[in-house]
């Protein structure tokens, strides 16, 4: 009588995997952490299919348990995003940009705890890209401020604050958005303001979140203020000017010396054409012309 063949163990083709990452300098009330990767469960690198993670306040970790395949290496990255709850649109604020994405090898059995932007002894984080939102750029150059004599020699801080417009019989600006001396106004949902001064100084030449009293403008500076918003037609822009008194102590705030508004109807419409090649042969090129533009 022949011996029974040993029972073969079924091969597990998938497993549950907990993604966990710590993210410094994030406001969980305004921003969320997402994960994406090369498998259908991770959205196949499509930003419209990325997976939102859950924030655990006790451990200060962002967590998500997903089913991943055991039949291939799983590649993934993390991103910091804003979720528009009204439209479910995802706006990517920052994402990991190491050349090689994170990898879960087929032989790995236990999840690891990640740190956002740090992988394989390298650090790579970049700002996101435009998806369903609009970027509006204010540029201050060629010494645009013409000030009265008592302020002519002082350095001025410039701050741009997006504020909501309300439309009734006539558009008007929300009362809480009126300029005040030292109030740090709460930005509308989904709006991000970043500033940079184009100078040979790494501390100021990269885009950074705008501070409470804006950015100092010096003679011959080029100051950029980037405003990213999902609804540009619903915003006006409050521009405040601050200056420090010559008698002020180091801890004193600057004095508010003036303000102005920029309304959406002040922007000049721009439009153009793009020529898209539809077919290519040695003797003939067929093309189509499509109108594109940006209007406020």
C-alpha positions in Angstrom: 0.0 0.0 0.0 1.5 3.3 -1.1 2.0 6.1 1.4 -0.3 9.1 1.1 1.3 12.2 -0.5 2.1 15.0 2.0 -0.6 17.7 2.0 0.6 20.8 0.2 0.1 24.1 2.0 -1.9 26.6 0.0 0.2 29.6 -1.1 -1.0 32.9 0.3 -1.3 35.3 -2.6 -2.1 38.3 -0.5 -1.9 39.6 3.1 -3.1 42.4 5.3 -0.5 45.1 5.7 -0.6 48.1 8.0 1.0 51.3 6.5 2.1 53.6 9.3 4.0 56.9 9.0 4.8 59.8 11.2 4.5 63.3 9.6 6.1 66.3 11.3 4.6 69.8 10.8 1.2 68.9 9.7 -2.2 70.2 10.9 -4.5 67.1 11.0 -7.6 69.3 11.0 -6.7 70.9 7.6 -4.4 68.4 5.9 -4.6 64.6 5.5 -2.0 62.0 4.7 -2.6 59.7 1.7 -0.7 56.6 0.4 -0.5 55.5 -3.2 1.4 52.8 -5.1 1.7 50.4 -8.0 -1.1 48.0 -7.2 -4.9 48.4 -7.7 -5.3 48.4 -3.9 -3.1 51.5 -3.7 -4.5 53.3 -6.7 -1.9 52.5 -9.3 -0.2 55.9 -8.9 -3.5 57.7 -9.9 -4.0 60.8 -7.7 -7.8 60.4 -8.0 -7.6 56.9 -6.5 -5.1 57.5 -3.6 -6.0 56.2 -0.2 -6.6 58.5 2.8 -5.0 57.3 6.0 -6.4 57.7 9.5 -4.7 59.8 12.2 -4.1 58.2 15.6 -3.7 61.1 18.1 -2.3 58.8 20.9 0.6 57.6 18.8 0.9 60.6 16.5 0.8 58.2 13.5 -1.1 58.0 10.3 -2.4 54.5 9.8 -4.1 52.4 7.1 -4.5 48.6 6.8 -4.8 47.3 3.2 -4.6 44.0 1.4 -1.5 43.8 -0.7 -0.3 41.0 -3.0 2.4 38.5 -2.1 3.2 37.8 -5.8 5.1 40.9 -6.5 7.0 43.8 -4.9 4.8 46.6 -3.8 6.0 50.1 -4.4 4.4 53.1 -2.6 4.8 56.7 -1.6 3.1 59.1 0.9 1.5 62.5 0.1 0.1 65.3 2.2 -3.2 66.5 0.7 -6.2 68.7 1.3 -9.6 67.1 0.7 -12.4 69.3 -0.5 -15.3 67.7 1.3 -17.9 69.3 -0.9 -16.5 68.0 -4.2 -14.2 65.2 -2.9 -11.4 66.6 -4.9 -7.9 66.0 -3.6 -5.3 68.7 -3.7 -1.7 67.5 -3.3 0.3 69.8 -1.0 3.5 67.7 -0.7 4.7 64.3 -1.8 7.7 62.1 -1.4 10.2 62.5 -4.3 13.0 60.1 -3.7 14.1 58.6 -7.1 13.1 55.1 -5.9 9.8 54.7 -4.1 9.3 52.7 -0.9 9.2 49.0 -1.4 7.6 46.0 0.3 9.5 42.9 -0.8 7.8 39.6 -1.2 9.9 38.2 1.6 8.9 40.9 4.1 6.5 39.7 6.9 6.2 42.6 9.2 5.3 46.3 8.5 7.7 49.1 9.4 7.0 52.5 10.7 8.0 55.2 8.2 8.9 58.8 8.5 7.4 61.1 5.8 10.0 62.0 3.2 12.8 59.8 4.7 13.6 56.6 2.9 16.8 54.6 2.2 18.9 57.0 4.2 17.8 59.9 1.9 15.2 62.7 2.2 13.1 63.9 -0.6 10.0 66.1 -0.3 8.5 68.4 -3.0 5.4 70.5 -3.3 2.5 69.1 -5.1 1.1 70.0 -8.5 -2.1 71.6 -9.8 -5.0 69.2 -10.3 -8.4 70.9 -9.9 -7.2 74.1 -8.3 -5.9 77.4 -9.6 -2.6 79.1 -8.7 -2.6 82.9 -8.7 0.8 84.6 -8.4 1.5 88.1 -7.1 4.8 89.6 -8.1 6.3 92.7 -6.4 9.3 94.0 -8.3 10.9 97.2 -9.6 10.3 98.9 -6.2 6.6 99.3 -6.5 5.9 101.0 -3.2 5.6 104.8 -3.3 5.5 105.9 0.3 5.2 109.2 2.2 8.4 110.8 3.4 8.2 109.5 7.0 8.1 105.9 5.6 10.3 106.3 2.6 13.4 105.1 4.3 11.8 102.2 6.2 11.6 98.6 5.2 8.1 97.4 4.5 6.5 94.0 5.1 4.0 92.9 2.5 1.2 90.4 3.2 -1.4 89.0 0.8 -4.5 87.4 2.4 -7.2 85.8 0.4 -10.7 86.7 1.7 -14.2 85.5 0.8 -16.5 87.4 -1.5 -20.2 87.3 -0.9 -22.6 87.9 -3.8 -25.9 89.6 -3.2 -27.2 92.6 -5.1 -23.5 93.6 -5.2 -20.4 91.7 -4.3 -19.0 92.6 -0.9 -16.2 91.4 1.3 -16.9 89.4 4.5 -16.8 91.8 7.6 -14.3 89.6 9.4 -11.9 90.0 6.5 -11.5 93.7 7.0 -7.9 94.7 7.7 -6.7 94.8 11.3 -3.4 95.7 12.8 -2.3 92.3 14.1 -5.0 89.7 13.4 -3.8 86.5 11.6 -6.8 85.9 9.4 -8.1 82.3 9.0 -7.8 81.3 5.3 -10.8 79.9 3.4 -10.9 76.1 3.1 -8.4 74.7 0.6 -6.5 78.0 0.2 -2.7 78.0 0.6 -0.4 81.0 0.5 3.3 80.7 0.0 6.0 83.3 -0.4 9.6 83.5 -1.8 12.1 86.3 -2.3 14.2 85.8 -5.4 17.6 86.4 -3.8 20.8 84.5 -3.4 19.8 83.3 0.1 18.5 79.7 0.6 16.5 80.8 3.6 14.2 83.0 1.6 14.4 82.0 -2.0 12.3 78.8 -1.6 8.5 78.9 -1.3 7.4 78.9 2.4 4.1 79.4 4.2 3.4 83.1 4.6 4.0 84.4 8.2 1.7 86.5 10.3 3.2 89.8 9.1 4.1 88.8 5.6 7.6 89.1 4.1 10.0 92.0 4.2 10.5 93.8 0.9 13.9 95.4 0.3 15.1 97.7 -2.4 15.3 95.9 -5.8 13.8 92.7 -4.4 11.5 90.4 -6.4 8.9 89.1 -4.0 6.5 86.3 -5.1 3.3 85.4 -3.4 1.6 82.2 -4.6 -2.0 81.7 -3.8 -3.5 78.2 -4.5 -7.3 78.0 -4.4 -10.1 75.7 -5.6 -12.4 78.7 -6.2 -10.6 81.7 -7.6 -13.8 83.6 -8.5 -14.9 83.6 -4.9 -11.9 85.4 -3.5 -10.6 88.9 -3.1 -7.1 89.6 -1.9 -6.3 91.9 1.0 -2.8 93.3 0.8 -1.5 94.7 4.1 1.7 96.8 4.6 3.6 96.7 7.9 6.7 98.6 9.1 8.7 98.4 12.3 9.1 101.5 14.4 12.7 102.8 14.8 12.0 102.7 18.6 10.5 99.2 18.6 12.0 96.5 20.8 12.9 93.2 19.2 9.8 91.4 20.5 7.4 94.2 19.4 5.1 93.6 16.4 5.3 95.9 13.4 2.9 98.8 12.9 0.2 98.5 10.3 0.7 101.4 7.8 -1.9 100.6 5.1 -3.8 98.2 3.1 -5.6 97.7 -0.3 -7.8 95.1 -2.0 -7.4 93.3 -5.3 -10.8 92.0 -6.7 -11.2 89.2 -9.2 -12.5 91.6 -11.9 -9.2 93.4 -11.8 -7.4 90.5 -13.4 -6.8 90.7 -17.1 -8.3 87.8 -19.1 -5.7 85.8 -21.0 -6.2 83.2 -23.7 -4.2 81.5 -26.4 -4.1 78.6 -28.7 -2.3 75.2 -28.6 -1.6 73.3 -31.8 -1.9 69.5 -31.2 -0.4 67.2 -33.8 -3.0 64.6 -34.7 -1.0 62.5 -37.2 2.5 62.5 -38.7 3.7 61.1 -42.0 6.7 62.0 -44.2 4.7 64.2 -46.5 1.8 65.5 -44.4 1.1 66.7 -40.9 -2.5 67.1 -39.8 -3.2 69.3 -36.8 -6.0 70.6 -34.7 -6.3 73.9 -33.0 -7.8 74.2 -29.5 -8.6 77.4 -27.7 -7.5 77.7 -24.1 -7.5 80.5 -21.6 -7.8 81.7 -18.1 -10.5 84.2 -17.1 -11.7 85.6 -13.9 
